[in-house]
Amino acid sequence: MEVAAALEQLLYGVATQSNAVMLADYDGPAIQLGTGGISGPTEEEEEGKGSYYIPNSYIYFGVNSGNSSTPIKWRVLDADMANDGTTSGMFLLSEYLLASDVQFNSNYSKGNAYQGSDAQTWCSSFAGNISNFSTAEQAVMFGVAKIDSAESSLYDYPWRESSLTANDKLFFLSVRELADYVGNYIVAPGLVATDTAQRRACGGSVLLPPDIMKTRARFLPSVLCALTLWTASGRLVPLLT
């Protein structure tokens, strides 16, 4: 096998899953190849409704130990910047559900803030599980401290201020992130959660919460998650060409 085909494949776009080498299968040296073959989505306008984004690149990163260790497919939301729009990195959204039985909070008395929620705990546990992401994979995941302001009427609902810390390496999208990277109106293409069999989840529910969750800052679409990756300084070996 050629060296390029045996490299640590944290990310790949043009290769099929069958001929790519996953990180867990590779124990050779890390070589920086760059991420030039990966691009962010294309914005499209729907007259009278708003805008949505068509993905141009997907990558595989990690496996879902709760689903027969299926490689996790991620949609590239931004190939150059993290979810704050200023930090170098790559912003990703899982293409399929990672779980279907996660509650935002098991008890309403815990409130509806993402920080300290059961949802945040689940994301932290999933990201830190060596059965999902190897040590090397976890080393290129990072969190960005950010605050998304409250929204008065996005998707016709009010939304509270949303915050993430540098410890939030895997997280649920905020409503602002959803609007800025997926689609900013309720029936926009891409606002449907699907499972790994590519069936629409929860009867075809969009990635918006039911009425009980209207004022939550971040929501769980049972469960799609986002993450950010380092892509510079030799931290990432990305592409099989």
PEBELSUL-V621362 format. One record per run of one state. SS is the DSSP state (A for helix, B for strand, O for the rest). FROM is the first residue (numbers start at 1). TO is the last residue. Records with the same first field share a line. If there is no record, write none. Layout:
# PEBELSUL-V621362
SS=FROM-TO ; FROM-TO
This chain:
# PEBELSUL-V621362
O=1-2 ; 7-8 ; 10-16 ; 20-21 ; 26-41 ; 47-49 ; 55-57 ; 65-69 ; 79-80 ; 82-87 ; 89-89 ; 95-107 ; 111-117 ; 129-134 ; 140-140 ; 143-145 ; 149-150 ; 152-153 ; 157-158 ; 160-161 ; 165-169 ; 172-173 ; 182-182 ; 184-191 ; 193-193 ; 195-199 ; 204-205 ; 207-210 ; 214-217 ; 219-225 ; 230-241
A=3-6 ; 17-19 ; 23-25 ; 108-110 ; 118-128 ; 135-139 ; 154-156 ; 175-181 ; 201-203 ; 211-213
B=9-9 ; 22-22 ; 42-46 ; 50-54 ; 58-64 ; 70-78 ; 81-81 ; 88-88 ; 90-94 ; 141-142 ; 146-148 ; 151-151 ; 159-159 ; 162-164 ; 170-171 ; 174-174 ; 183-183 ; 192-192 ; 194-194 ; 200-200 ; 206-206 ; 218-218 ; 226-229
